[in-house]
């Protein structure tokens, strides 16, 4: 699947400006994933931003423009969502979602290898 390279560039530039943050890019989830501390942080999936965040703030995020729950095999995955392009048009909104992902990454558990 193709992914929005302009959105990937926005994420790349934003993460690069965060002091002491190292990240790596991996093609996965039918898009491009940005790994921080060897953990999935945020992804570009098609034209959408795919977020990994603290499940405790699911309701807060669900009220934002562009929010779509992540549903796989009929099950909603708590702590993951898609943000449609209309939800990240402004710099402020884009940074809001990416910051939620980066902040959760600090306490998130690594996936089993």
N, C-alpha and C positions, 0 to 999 in steps of 0.2 A: 504494500500500500504506500502511496506517496504521502508525504507529510508536508505541511506548510513550512518552507525553509525560512520565510521571513519571521515567522513566530519562533522558530528555533534560534534564529539570530538574536531576537529580542531577549530570549531566555539566556543565551550564551553571554551576551553583553552585560545583562543584569547580574548574573552570578559572578562574572569576572570582576565586577566592581565591589563585591562584598569582601572586606578584608579577611585574610586567613582562611578563605573558603576554597578548597580544591574540589574540582568536579571532573567527571569523566563522562563521555557520551557513548551510548551503546544503542545500536539498532535493535529494538525489541518492542513488543506490544504493537506490532504493525505500525511503528513510527520510530521516533527518536527519544530515548530516555536519558535524562541527566541524573547521574549517580553522584551522591555526596556521601562521603564516608562509607563507600561501598554499599550504599543503600539507595533504592529508588527514591528520588525526590520529586521530580516533576517530569512530564513527558509531553511531546507533541504527537497527537494521534489524529492524522488527517489534518483538518483545520482547527481542531480543538485542543485546548490545554487539558491535560489529564493530571489531576492533582492527587497527592497522597498527603493527608492531613490528620490531625488529631480527631478521632471519632467523636470526641466530646463536643466539638464545634459543628457537627453535621447540620444541626438545625439552623445555626447562624448562617452557614454557607448556602443552605437550601433556599434562603430568602433572597439571594443575590441574583441579579439579571444574568442569564446565560447558564445557570446551574442545571446540570443533568446528573441524576444519580448513575453510578456505575452498576449495571445489572448484567450478570453473566449467569447463564443457565437458569434464568428465572429468579435469581437471588440478588438482592441489593448488597453490595459490598460497602460496609461502613468504613469511613476513613478514606474513601476514594470517590472521585467524581470527575465529570467532564465539565469544562466551561466552554460554552459555545462562543464563537467570535464576538458576538455582540456584548458579551460580558467582560471583554478585556480590551475594548477599543481605547479607553483612556489609559494613560500611563499610571494613574492612581489606582485604577481597578486592576490592571495587570500586576502591579507591584503588590497589591493587597493579597492576591491569590498566591503568587510565588513566595511571598514572605511567610504565608501560612505553611507552605510546604517546607521551606528551609527551617523554620522554627520547629516543626514537628520532627524533622530529620534528626535533630539533636538528641531526641529521646526515643525515636523509633527503633524497634528491634530489626536486626538484619534478617533477611530471608535465609532459610536453610539452603545450603549449597549441595 
